[in-house]
Amino acid sequence: MRNDVWYAQSGLRFACTRCGACCKRPGFVYLTRVEGDRIAERLQGPDGTADTLLGELWVEDEDGLLVIDVPEEAACPLLGPNGCTVHDIKPMQCASYPFWPEILGSERKWKAEKKHCEGINDAAETYSADDVMSILSLRRRTRNC
């Protein structure tokens, strides 16, 4: 068991409610090509590839990652009227929210994130420090963060 993080004893409580609030915040969503291909196939059929949506849904950065830019006062283009249109295959960055290093940095930051995420609540499932580290490990495989 990890004892070197502020939530080591209590764990963190979170359960995604699929409210889409996280998808309506400005920022960047990073995807690998594999994730992009999977999403493109879902959106465009068997001939869809990450390249077919390049410039339309995402751009490619200098490291070869695909990037969706979510501007201020907008939502992720993958968010539909009933939630994320690719929820079951969403990018690891999205799947690992709210267990992001910048949110996990302190208890104050975690509590501040509650204002944006109804899934962070005292009735939600408890994730141990080891659970959180496993999630972060999966995220690191798709993006060095």
Backbone as ProteinMPNN parsed JSONL, in Angstrom:
{"seq_chain_A": "MRNDVWYAQSGLRFACTRCGACCKRPGFVYLTRVEGDRIAERLQGPDGTADTLLGELWVEDEDGLLVIDVPEEAACPLLGPNGCTVHDIKPMQCASYPFWPEILGSERKWKAEKKHCEGINDAAETYSADDVMSILSLRRRTRNC", "coords_chain_A": {"N_chain_A": [[0.836, -1.187, 0.0], [0.494, 2.206, -0.797], [1.895, 4.903, 0.941], [2.736, 7.424, 0.585], [1.28, 9.556, -0.393], [-1.161, 12.179, -0.064], [-3.738, 11.164, 0.172], [-3.532, 8.6, 1.023], [-4.463, 7.155, 3.303], [-7.289, 7.555, 3.413], [-8.213, 7.232, 0.815], [-9.767, 8.056, -2.364], [-12.865, 9.382, -3.322], [-14.991, 8.719, -5.97], [-17.282, 8.596, -8.675], [-18.193, 8.325, -11.914], [-20.762, 10.21, -13.313], [-21.552, 10.638, -15.802], [-22.273, 13.197, -16.566], [-21.116, 15.097, -18.195], [-19.875, 17.479, -17.552], [-17.085, 17.73, -17.303], [-16.358, 17.664, -19.92], [-17.036, 20.058, -20.903], [-15.264, 21.977, -20.303], [-12.605, 24.243, -20.953], [-9.605, 23.376, -22.747], [-7.15, 20.904, -23.641], [-7.404, 17.799, -25.28], [-5.594, 14.938, -25.421], [-4.699, 12.378, -27.644], [-3.698, 9.1, -28.606], [-2.604, 7.7, -31.739], [-3.767, 5.203, -32.077], [-6.007, 5.41, -30.402], [-7.253, 7.497, -31.768], [-7.751, 6.274, -34.271], [-9.58, 4.305, -33.504], [-11.725, 5.877, -32.578], [-12.32, 7.324, -34.91], [-13.157, 5.245, -36.584], [-15.468, 4.522, -35.249], [-16.99, 6.852, -35.597], [-17.014, 7.233, -38.376], [-17.271, 4.831, -39.667], [-16.025, 1.667, -41.041], [-13.936, 2.533, -42.708], [-12.869, 4.73, -41.516], [-10.165, 6.568, -40.207], [-7.61, 7.886, -38.03], [-6.342, 9.847, -39.509], [-8.327, 10.638, -41.308], [-9.878, 12.361, -39.894], [-8.207, 14.357, -39.233], [-7.497, 17.703, -38.804], [-10.161, 18.262, -38.911], [-11.414, 17.263, -36.56], [-9.311, 16.972, -34.815], [-5.846, 17.965, -34.368], [-2.422, 17.269, -35.229], [0.27, 17.068, -33.004], [3.734, 18.079, -32.414], [4.88, 15.818, -31.343], [3.564, 13.748, -32.461], [1.166, 13.12, -31.336], [-2.399, 13.228, -31.26], [-4.517, 16.035, -30.985], [-7.258, 17.484, -29.48], [-8.697, 20.563, -29.421], [-10.376, 22.282, -27.03], [-12.104, 25.035, -26.872], [-12.634, 28.024, -24.836], [-15.88, 28.488, -23.484], [-17.024, 26.441, -24.975], [-17.61, 22.99, -25.9], [-16.231, 19.688, -25.769], [-15.903, 18.267, -28.963], [-16.727, 15.648, -29.139], [-18.742, 15.317, -27.402], [-22.091, 14.632, -27.104], [-25.706, 15.17, -27.212], [-26.598, 13.328, -25.35], [-24.453, 12.781, -23.731], [-20.99, 11.664, -23.745], [-20.06, 10.656, -26.926], [-18.379, 8.631, -27.484], [-17.954, 7.169, -25.217], [-17.353, 4.545, -24.233], [-14.965, 3.981, -25.512], [-13.341, 6.097, -25.079], [-10.583, 8.48, -25.017], [-7.613, 7.756, -23.086], [-6.833, 9.889, -21.492], [-9.257, 11.142, -20.903], [-10.609, 9.011, -19.713], [-9.169, 8.701, -17.396], [-9.756, 10.855, -15.831], [-11.084, 12.056, -12.749], [-8.461, 11.692, -11.958], [-5.95, 13.063, -12.335], [-2.575, 14.226, -12.374], [-2.304, 17.009, -11.779], [-4.624, 17.554, -10.384], [-4.529, 15.801, -8.297], [-2.512, 16.773, -6.767], [-2.838, 18.029, -4.263], [-4.908, 18.014, -1.324], [-6.498, 20.256, -1.24], [-6.666, 20.977, -3.974], [-8.036, 18.734, -4.975], [-10.485, 18.963, -3.609], [-11.308, 21.412, -4.662], [-11.828, 20.65, -7.263], [-14.206, 19.339, -6.998], [-16.167, 21.244, -7.352], [-16.519, 21.307, -10.037], [-17.111, 18.744, -10.757], [-19.563, 16.507, -10.268], [-19.313, 13.867, -9.63], [-17.33, 13.516, -7.787], [-17.747, 12.833, -4.692], [-18.967, 12.175, -1.346], [-20.46, 9.847, -1.269], [-19.666, 8.239, -3.273], [-17.828, 5.589, -4.972], [-14.874, 4.279, -3.44], [-11.54, 4.848, -4.226], [-8.466, 3.397, -3.774], [-5.12, 4.468, -2.89], [-3.365, 2.878, -4.336], [-5.051, 2.026, -6.412], [-5.448, 4.459, -7.731], [-2.824, 5.034, -8.544], [-2.482, 2.967, -10.376], [-4.271, 3.739, -12.378], [-3.065, 6.145, -13.173], [-0.706, 5.068, -14.174], [-1.606, 3.7, -16.455], [-2.418, 5.9, -17.935], [0.024, 7.161, -18.385], [1.125, 5.478, -20.243], [-0.02, 6.217, -22.606], [0.479, 8.849, -22.836], [3.088, 10.967, -21.966], [2.93, 12.135, -18.984]], "CA_chain_A": [[0.0, 0.0, 0.0], [1.232, 3.463, -0.872], [1.692, 5.801, 2.074], [3.449, 8.664, 0.295], [0.388, 10.556, -0.974], [-2.05, 12.744, 0.96], [-4.977, 10.387, 0.257], [-3.16, 7.202, 1.262], [-5.292, 6.525, 4.334], [-8.728, 7.658, 3.156], [-8.578, 6.977, -0.572], [-10.499, 9.134, -3.03], [-14.211, 8.948, -3.709], [-15.401, 9.202, -7.294], [-18.077, 7.743, -9.568], [-18.617, 9.119, -13.06], [-22.211, 10.261, -13.499], [-21.726, 10.917, -17.236], [-22.944, 14.492, -16.682], [-20.487, 15.857, -19.273], [-19.296, 18.741, -17.085], [-15.651, 17.752, -17.607], [-16.235, 17.835, -21.375], [-17.422, 21.436, -21.221], [-14.225, 22.866, -19.788], [-11.581, 24.488, -21.979], [-8.335, 22.672, -22.606], [-6.719, 20.041, -24.733], [-7.53, 16.359, -25.102], [-4.532, 14.274, -26.176], [-5.013, 11.003, -28.025], [-2.733, 8.385, -29.432], [-3.153, 7.334, -33.053], [-4.642, 4.043, -31.885], [-7.275, 5.945, -29.9], [-7.845, 8.252, -32.872], [-8.28, 5.32, -35.257], [-10.771, 3.672, -32.924], [-12.804, 6.887, -32.573], [-12.677, 7.606, -36.307], [-13.941, 4.108, -37.079], [-16.796, 4.635, -34.627], [-17.723, 7.992, -36.159], [-17.07, 7.225, -39.841], [-17.396, 3.487, -40.215], [-14.797, 0.868, -41.143], [-12.864, 3.22, -43.436], [-12.399, 5.869, -40.731], [-8.855, 6.509, -39.545], [-7.248, 9.139, -37.368], [-6.012, 10.829, -40.542], [-9.52, 11.162, -41.983], [-10.443, 13.42, -39.053], [-7.149, 15.331, -38.993], [-7.905, 19.035, -39.249], [-11.596, 18.418, -38.685], [-11.711, 16.993, -35.158], [-8.073, 17.133, -34.064], [-4.617, 18.258, -35.093], [-1.309, 16.456, -34.758], [1.32, 17.907, -32.432], [5.1, 17.745, -32.837], [5.231, 14.492, -30.846], [2.751, 12.753, -33.149], [-0.112, 12.913, -30.651], [-3.548, 13.964, -31.78], [-4.951, 16.989, -29.971], [-8.538, 18.163, -29.645], [-8.696, 21.841, -28.712], [-11.705, 22.657, -26.539], [-11.961, 26.447, -26.504], [-13.481, 28.644, -23.819], [-17.309, 28.583, -23.835], [-17.38, 25.38, -25.922], [-17.54, 21.639, -25.341], [-15.511, 18.729, -26.599], [-16.737, 17.884, -30.106], [-17.211, 14.286, -28.974], [-19.872, 15.349, -26.482], [-23.381, 14.727, -27.772], [-26.805, 15.556, -26.327], [-26.768, 12.31, -24.31], [-23.155, 12.488, -23.138], [-19.875, 11.373, -24.637], [-20.466, 9.755, -28.009], [-17.414, 7.536, -27.554], [-17.665, 6.906, -23.801], [-16.755, 3.22, -24.008], [-13.638, 3.931, -26.129], [-12.778, 7.441, -24.959], [-9.135, 8.527, -24.791], [-7.174, 7.482, -21.724], [-6.846, 11.137, -20.744], [-10.633, 11.32, -20.42], [-10.947, 7.885, -18.846], [-8.45, 8.809, -16.126], [-10.264, 12.0, -15.061], [-10.323, 13.223, -12.274], [-7.197, 11.26, -11.368], [-4.865, 13.709, -13.059], [-1.558, 14.72, -11.438], [-2.545, 18.393, -11.35], [-5.748, 17.544, -9.442], [-4.117, 14.992, -7.153], [-1.391, 17.421, -6.104], [-3.119, 18.359, -2.868], [-6.309, 17.864, -0.931], [-7.164, 21.501, -1.639], [-6.962, 20.892, -5.41], [-9.077, 17.725, -5.14], [-11.745, 19.554, -3.149], [-11.673, 22.452, -5.628], [-12.365, 19.977, -8.458], [-15.595, 18.975, -6.686], [-17.044, 22.292, -7.891], [-16.693, 21.041, -11.46], [-17.416, 17.331, -10.994], [-20.506, 15.961, -9.286], [-18.915, 12.502, -9.315], [-16.469, 13.54, -6.607], [-18.659, 13.036, -3.561], [-18.758, 11.25, -0.233], [-21.225, 8.608, -1.446], [-19.108, 7.534, -4.428], [-16.882, 4.486, -4.778], [-13.558, 4.678, -2.946], [-10.346, 4.381, -4.927], [-7.285, 3.414, -2.906], [-3.943, 5.093, -3.496], [-2.864, 1.926, -5.34], [-5.964, 2.115, -7.564], [-5.151, 5.721, -8.423], [-1.527, 4.886, -9.201], [-2.698, 2.104, -11.548], [-4.903, 4.577, -13.402], [-2.023, 7.048, -13.675], [0.226, 4.264, -14.954], [-2.237, 3.494, -17.762], [-2.397, 7.17, -18.647], [1.395, 7.434, -18.815], [1.431, 4.659, -21.424], [-0.516, 6.868, -23.801], [0.996, 10.211, -22.874], [4.066, 11.227, -20.906], [2.452, 13.209, -18.116]], "C_chain_A": [[0.876, 1.243, 0.0], [0.892, 4.337, 0.326], [2.276, 7.182, 1.812], [2.586, 9.732, -0.37], [-0.631, 10.991, 0.077], [-3.325, 11.933, 1.151], [-4.722, 8.91, 0.56], [-4.087, 6.506, 2.251], [-6.771, 6.482, 3.952], [-9.142, 7.213, 1.76], [-9.301, 8.179, -1.149], [-11.838, 8.595, -3.504], [-14.61, 9.598, -5.028], [-16.244, 8.143, -7.988], [-18.586, 8.623, -10.696], [-20.135, 9.039, -13.201], [-22.572, 10.501, -14.961], [-22.477, 12.225, -17.468], [-22.367, 15.348, -17.799], [-19.849, 17.162, -18.833], [-17.806, 18.837, -17.423], [-15.407, 18.008, -19.095], [-16.544, 19.261, -21.819], [-16.429, 22.448, -20.683], [-13.15, 23.047, -20.847], [-10.302, 23.718, -21.687], [-8.046, 21.819, -23.821], [-6.914, 18.58, -24.348], [-6.486, 15.725, -26.012], [-4.922, 12.819, -26.408], [-3.836, 10.386, -28.749], [-3.389, 8.105, -30.785], [-4.102, 6.151, -32.939], [-6.011, 4.513, -31.383], [-8.001, 6.713, -30.996], [-8.448, 7.346, -33.935], [-9.579, 4.683, -34.763], [-11.969, 4.632, -32.94], [-13.259, 7.184, -33.987], [-13.516, 6.474, -36.896], [-15.355, 4.147, -36.512], [-17.628, 5.72, -35.317], [-17.94, 7.883, -37.66], [-17.244, 5.849, -40.461], [-16.047, 2.85, -40.417], [-13.646, 1.55, -41.879], [-12.293, 4.409, -42.668], [-11.046, 5.598, -40.101], [-8.603, 7.85, -38.878], [-6.967, 10.226, -38.398], [-7.243, 11.418, -41.22], [-10.182, 12.279, -41.18], [-9.414, 14.496, -38.692], [-7.561, 16.676, -39.593], [-9.375, 19.311, -39.043], [-11.94, 18.283, -37.205], [-10.485, 17.23, -34.272], [-6.949, 17.534, -34.992], [-3.542, 17.339, -34.53], [-0.232, 17.382, -34.2], [2.697, 17.397, -32.861], [5.569, 16.378, -32.35], [4.416, 13.381, -31.508], [1.446, 12.421, -32.445], [-1.197, 13.724, -31.333], [-4.074, 14.834, -30.65], [-6.285, 17.601, -30.376], [-8.471, 19.422, -28.802], [-10.133, 22.169, -28.322], [-11.598, 24.103, -26.068], [-12.912, 26.864, -25.376], [-14.916, 28.719, -24.344], [-17.743, 27.55, -24.88], [-17.343, 24.049, -25.18], [-16.709, 20.78, -26.276], [-16.42, 18.323, -27.752], [-17.26, 16.449, -30.034], [-18.39, 14.195, -28.006], [-21.162, 15.545, -27.27], [-24.469, 15.099, -26.773], [-27.029, 14.57, -25.18], [-25.443, 11.907, -23.664], [-22.098, 12.215, -24.189], [-20.299, 10.333, -25.676], [-19.521, 8.564, -28.158], [-17.032, 7.082, -26.143], [-16.941, 5.58, -23.574], [-15.362, 3.079, -24.612], [-12.922, 5.277, -26.01], [-11.28, 7.394, -24.679], [-8.781, 8.307, -23.32], [-7.144, 8.758, -20.891], [-8.227, 11.362, -20.134], [-10.996, 10.226, -19.415], [-10.271, 7.991, -17.479], [-8.896, 10.022, -15.294], [-11.146, 11.494, -13.928], [-8.974, 12.872, -11.661], [-6.009, 11.763, -12.187], [-3.863, 14.259, -12.057], [-1.838, 16.13, -10.916], [-3.713, 18.506, -10.374], [-5.364, 16.802, -8.169], [-3.02, 15.64, -6.317], [-1.604, 17.761, -4.643], [-4.599, 18.138, -2.586], [-7.114, 19.094, -1.336], [-7.563, 21.455, -3.122], [-8.072, 19.874, -5.68], [-10.436, 18.287, -4.749], [-12.217, 20.647, -4.094], [-12.292, 21.83, -6.88], [-13.805, 19.538, -8.248], [-16.587, 19.989, -7.255], [-17.371, 22.046, -9.362], [-17.199, 19.633, -11.747], [-18.325, 16.781, -9.906], [-20.168, 14.535, -8.882], [-17.951, 12.392, -8.148], [-17.374, 13.862, -5.43], [-18.483, 11.92, -2.545], [-19.52, 9.933, -0.355], [-20.648, 7.733, -2.559], [-18.168, 6.409, -4.005], [-15.537, 5.021, -4.305], [-12.465, 4.026, -3.772], [-9.179, 4.479, -3.961], [-6.152, 4.144, -3.633], [-3.357, 4.172, -4.567], [-3.734, 1.933, -6.591], [-5.634, 3.342, -8.407], [-3.828, 5.613, -9.165], [-1.632, 3.98, -10.436], [-3.315, 2.89, -12.698], [-3.869, 5.517, -14.008], [-1.011, 6.299, -14.529], [-0.318, 4.006, -16.354], [-2.185, 4.772, -18.579], [-0.995, 7.457, -19.175], [1.76, 6.623, -20.05], [0.98, 5.334, -22.707], [-0.026, 8.308, -23.925], [1.953, 10.396, -21.71], [3.604, 12.417, -20.083], [2.581, 12.799, -16.671]], "O_chain_A": [[1.876, 1.314, 0.714], [-0.277, 4.487, 0.679], [2.311, 8.021, 2.711], [3.12, 10.724, -0.866], [-0.925, 10.239, 1.006], [-3.939, 12.015, 2.215], [-5.604, 8.072, 0.37], [-4.456, 5.352, 2.03], [-7.429, 5.462, 4.155], [-10.299, 6.854, 1.543], [-9.431, 9.208, -0.485], [-11.924, 7.483, -4.024], [-14.577, 10.817, -5.191], [-15.959, 6.949, -7.902], [-19.335, 9.569, -10.453], [-20.717, 7.955, -13.207], [-23.749, 10.56, -15.318], [-23.224, 12.357, -18.437], [-23.05, 16.238, -18.305], [-19.323, 17.892, -19.674], [-17.322, 19.907, -17.789], [-14.352, 18.518, -19.473], [-16.335, 19.619, -22.978], [-16.723, 23.642, -20.616], [-12.82, 22.101, -21.563], [-9.967, 23.447, -20.534], [-8.633, 22.001, -24.887], [-6.62, 18.181, -23.221], [-6.49, 15.945, -27.224], [-5.401, 12.128, -25.509], [-3.073, 11.077, -29.425], [-4.6, 8.262, -30.937], [-5.123, 6.1, -33.625], [-7.047, 4.069, -31.878], [-9.218, 6.597, -31.14], [-9.535, 7.62, -34.443], [-10.545, 4.545, -35.513], [-13.086, 4.237, -33.274], [-14.459, 7.287, -34.242], [-14.477, 6.723, -37.624], [-16.322, 3.842, -37.211], [-18.814, 5.53, -35.587], [-18.94, 8.384, -38.175], [-17.354, 5.735, -41.682], [-15.027, 3.411, -40.017], [-12.49, 1.174, -41.687], [-11.334, 5.032, -43.122], [-10.812, 4.53, -39.533], [-9.303, 8.828, -39.138], [-7.312, 11.389, -38.189], [-7.216, 12.567, -41.662], [-10.963, 13.057, -41.727], [-9.712, 15.427, -37.943], [-7.928, 16.753, -40.765], [-9.794, 20.468, -39.005], [-12.678, 19.104, -36.661], [-10.614, 17.639, -33.118], [-7.062, 17.46, -36.215], [-3.727, 16.71, -33.487], [0.139, 18.365, -34.842], [2.805, 16.405, -33.582], [6.54, 15.833, -32.874], [4.56, 12.209, -31.159], [0.7, 11.549, -32.891], [-0.934, 14.78, -31.909], [-4.078, 14.42, -29.49], [-6.427, 18.16, -31.463], [-8.215, 19.355, -27.599], [-11.0, 22.315, -29.183], [-11.063, 24.37, -24.992], [-13.851, 26.15, -25.026], [-15.131, 28.986, -25.526], [-18.724, 27.766, -25.592], [-17.076, 24.001, -23.98], [-16.515, 21.122, -27.443], [-17.602, 18.059, -27.533], [-18.151, 16.081, -30.799], [-18.964, 13.123, -27.816], [-21.301, 16.514, -28.016], [-24.174, 15.32, -25.599], [-27.589, 14.94, -24.148], [-25.328, 10.812, -23.113], [-22.288, 12.498, -25.372], [-20.827, 9.273, -25.339], [-19.824, 7.607, -28.871], [-15.9, 6.657, -25.914], [-15.998, 5.524, -22.785], [-14.639, 2.146, -24.261], [-11.994, 5.554, -26.769], [-10.767, 6.398, -24.168], [-9.561, 8.636, -22.426], [-7.407, 8.707, -19.689], [-8.337, 11.735, -18.966], [-11.619, 10.498, -18.388], [-10.763, 7.422, -16.504], [-8.446, 10.185, -14.16], [-11.911, 10.555, -14.147], [-8.404, 13.673, -10.92], [-5.183, 10.985, -12.662], [-4.261, 14.718, -10.986], [-1.628, 16.407, -9.735], [-3.779, 19.469, -9.61], [-5.831, 17.146, -7.083], [-2.642, 15.111, -5.272], [-0.65, 17.779, -3.865], [-5.424, 18.085, -3.498], [-8.275, 18.982, -1.727], [-8.672, 21.85, -3.479], [-8.948, 20.114, -6.512], [-11.42, 18.11, -5.467], [-13.42, 20.793, -4.305], [-13.183, 22.421, -7.489], [-14.55, 19.381, -9.215], [-17.714, 19.633, -7.6], [-18.386, 22.525, -9.866], [-17.665, 19.354, -12.851], [-17.905, 16.61, -8.762], [-20.69, 14.042, -7.882], [-17.769, 11.314, -7.583], [-17.724, 15.02, -5.199], [-17.926, 10.864, -2.844], [-19.243, 8.994, 0.392], [-21.102, 6.606, -2.76], [-17.774, 6.299, -2.843], [-15.11, 6.096, -4.726], [-12.465, 2.814, -3.99], [-8.934, 5.542, -3.39], [-6.228, 4.4, -4.835], [-2.898, 4.651, -5.604], [-3.218, 1.854, -7.707], [-5.553, 3.269, -9.633], [-3.726, 6.06, -10.307], [-0.942, 4.206, -11.43], [-2.925, 2.723, -13.853], [-3.807, 5.666, -15.229], [-0.509, 6.845, -15.512], [0.424, 4.085, -17.333], [-1.936, 4.732, -19.784], [-0.844, 7.945, -20.295], [2.619, 7.038, -20.827], [1.524, 5.063, -23.778], [-0.11, 8.91, -24.996], [1.642, 10.012, -20.582], [3.857, 13.567, -20.441], [2.23, 13.569, -15.777]]}, "name": "protein", "num_of_chains": 1, "seq": "MRNDVWYAQSGLRFACTRCGACCKRPGFVYLTRVEGDRIAERLQGPDGTADTLLGELWVEDEDGLLVIDVPEEAACPLLGPNGCTVHDIKPMQCASYPFWPEILGSERKWKAEKKHCEGINDAAETYSADDVMSILSLRRRTRNC"}
